[in-house]
């Protein structure tokens, strides 16, 4: 990986302590190993390699009802690398770029190995059978780009810096956003207090609540039961625990000890149980059965009949209530212990609000990624696939046929293929099995700029409703430090609900918990819960939870935790397993599940206070002898998730390490920011909302979107003619290669007032700078055209005709066809004006059968063609850059034209610095009118100083001074968060080169020629040109199209609509009493219409004839709005007779 | 050079810590009426430097608006020839046609604009009197000489397109009245980098224009002036402080002189070179010791030519234009009076 090019010689000096610069080297190593979108890739790879096999195993067998001997069994599944099928049985490997251009899906065949019954024989085909196609995530292990070098990616016309992590479906790039949700299978105490457990297993999802009701009784609530719930002791009894003292012991521990749990709390619950006269297990089950909700039993109706209601409840208790705690052979002990723990936590929370859990705490959250979402979808589709096979078998197996029934002949690929493609293409995830109906799961990858694409890959979507006003989920959470960017969130309704990952955040994938349980139990650190003889023993020691399940008690929790961590650092167990003690809960939590947020830290030797990473390691890293995973494997660095980080003492800098206290050291503090916020220089000097604004604006900045940008044919693409890398860079900029694909220019800015055209954030621009190329941009648009084949019309297809030429010499093409080449498609390089043709396409229309031959043959139809041209519409001319002719999967021709416009900045175009300071151009001034300094330098841009006091963007001031000192010296300066070039260094440089240390200069007015009274703050600031340009927004009309129905002017810019005189404007005119103006605006200029009204009957006539009165005697001609006439007629249509009474004025 | 009193607001602007005072030059003198005789008597013009591309002139006893007028005229009203229309015959490079045209337009073309007339905007053809035709035809090809034996390492020819490849195509009788070959001023302006097989075949039309219409017609890279600084040390500064003070100004502005006793004193040696950094305000101790100003009647004028015209002729041209402007004004005033 090309990250070791930054060579640090000073690391050769043998220091014991690592210096700050040294440990920063780990960051490129980390990103080099994982890439920027590692979370998406890891998740998808995990799905393809592990999860898909588990899904297959769970749904491996298909049997049918009609023939007991028939079976179909899947043995193995695999997903290959992406291929496209061209025609019948022709397939070849494809590239992401080809898929984008040709509007096809980047997908790979899913194939299975199976065995099945054919007649009485068992058949095992030697080959894998394709059952569908899986869209492949670009950059994943199955992608052809995987492991390709910089040059190889270039050869495949792929941007080497493209992060991947998205899918290409029908040519458009789709991202499955990261979804945030509460973690499953954990006890959560909420305000109330309510003890909630959301259980999720592969088969079931359920939610169980424990509530204290008004009578102070503890009640279990569940969807299956009526709303008042079931008393907790009845539940225990239904599980077979009849002794109340035993139950109380499970909850509170020994009665003798004065434990933390107040036993008296349980008295009302016990009384309730007695009042209900439940003494035996049978009675308890019957009691619960009576409170069962009618339909929702959680089990199917068919099974209902076979079971007695008591059996049903037992089944329900075993499988649905607290579903994740396993019950084998109706041994409810584990579940009872778990339930007791829930009660215990609930009681503790009554008196002590500390026990109430924080739902917004990131330790209680799990992130769902593409892998698991596609996993859910795939399982659903596989089940449907299997049931379809079962149905086909049921239908066919009894029949006597020539050939023996062979199921493989009935396996259709398109069910799974289309299911996956449709979901990813539309973003609608509908899974009936889990009652899941989500929209907007996948979104089109925004390719406005490189940053917007990256920002989208790190986006986290919250499940909370946007309309709810709750502030809790939206506000910044302490636990998101270092994991979720504090700056990058949109404003408005989704503020705080959509977030972005920080630079170093890693999201775990599922790790098997079996080995870790075995280690815990066999090594004797944990006493198996089944061996704990009494509730008092259980409550004496901390419980050990693995992924929310109790596995035992820890006699010495500290030893357990340190040993497990030791094993992890040795690499004997997965590095993503988290072990933490929760003193409050008196529990040891071990987590191996996927979706946890975690982050690497340097391990510190607590006893010596020295970080384990030393200079020699960094030196090896520089020389390429070590990579980041070696640091993990050698136990120098480890990943901590939120829960474990809360248990650790982490120093930010080496100097902050405290002996015998500090356990970890941050790698780099600026990594707490995300990708978008990482671009801001000196963000720590800015007012916080300004950084948030910049995060939103950086995504709209034009520049470079990828090194393959000129190969792409996108619907809309904005490029800057001369992008520059910022003079004041940050470390993040280097890490994400923003300096290779910049989006902005270093403008020389004078902070001063100039004319009146710079108020309210407008800025003045130098015309000469614009002439020389500042802010010049390209806008690319595409036009698509399909040539379809019409099977209903003898397979005739659309055709393209050459241009129509003028009759007289020199036979120039007519104006509308001026840009067309001889083949009827606009030629590359041609300039296209408004209403000119891009493709001269014609479609066949079914004509009358003209029997030319006279044979009277049916089918020899003569089709005439009608013009369906692709025309260009736009105020400004465009230029054809490229024409692509190819075919898509439907075997029809696909023609794509790439149109280009070059635009220079004009008044009203939007620009912004990197500090949330956006503004439009207020005036373009010629160079001679602008002030100049004593070296003859004119500003490119004049910014009004009123932008500073209220916004407090001190970072921008620093950027100017840093930038100025950098260009004076001829270097780049660093503005990384919490670091960067210091003011001291900058002023020293300025002074050394004879410049004012503040960056303020004596300037001469270009208009009067006299020196300006004030010293002008003058220097370079990196400015972004935003995509909002006047040319795309100008609109106005004097006359134009009208809507057909109402004859009123059309609405909107796209339809060249009128500008509405709305209700409030109307109120103004009424207030002024200008009735004739009102009449003009609302009728005459809109939809005035002359109607004949019969004064006799009051109805509308037509052509001086009243058809109601059958006369033409008393008709009057009046002017009304057409909409009014329409209203009258519509009323008549619904049998209401409106009559107009006319009087003379 | 007359000594100027820093305290006299009529002749000097004073640089304070936060602002400049008495910066206006157009203050009317009560005791001295402006007459052309006095102006002619006092005006002093020194040409400090007169290179082909760089000229430095000092004006003494002149008002800022007049000097500024020269600056403004030079910047935007002196005509030159520049590429205006590009006819694309072939462009297989990755550069867009309009992008390439913009780049070409900015290349200064060495041609005497005085020999040409202005061309009508809608005229696509042009005549020998108003158009210079250039051509740029280049293709990146394999280098036949590149091999291990010859030691030539460049595998391809014409990887870089430089301005030297732009060739003049004389129109009509142009070669008769244009003595010097028309070509870009600089040979080494990089226009594009192209890959093997890519080619450019362009026909370029140069027309006459002025800087106000487009910056490419401006005959100068920049033209500017500054006021002569005046520095006064109000109390003697010795020893280390003198060295410190020296570092607060541009090189050579302050000299540290040793007297016979070895005592070091800071003296103003050459105030002209100071870049007005005012860095002595960084130190509290110097705030009262230094007085700094600008001589309001002393201008140092710089012309940095692009090389199309010599800086001297640029200045002469600007004088001509100013004179003709004045004549126009007088004539119009006269006409107004008559009517």
Interface residues (C-beta under 8 A of the other chain):
Chain A: X710 X721 X767 X768 X771 X772 X773 X776 X778 X829 X879 X881 X900 X902 X926 X927 X928 X932 X934 X935 X936 X937 X938 X990 X991 X994 X995 X996 X997 X1001 X1002 X1004 X1006 X1008 X1009 X1010 X1011 X1012 X1013 X1014 X1015
Chain B: X13 X15 X18 X19 X20 X21 X23 X24 X25 X26 X64 X65 X67 X68 X69 X71 X72 X75 X76 X88 X91 X94 X96 X97 X98 X99 X102 X106 X211 X212 X214 X215 X216 X218 X222 X223 X224 X225 X226 X227 X247 X248 X249 X250 X251 X275 X276 X277 X278 X279 X282 X294 X302 X304
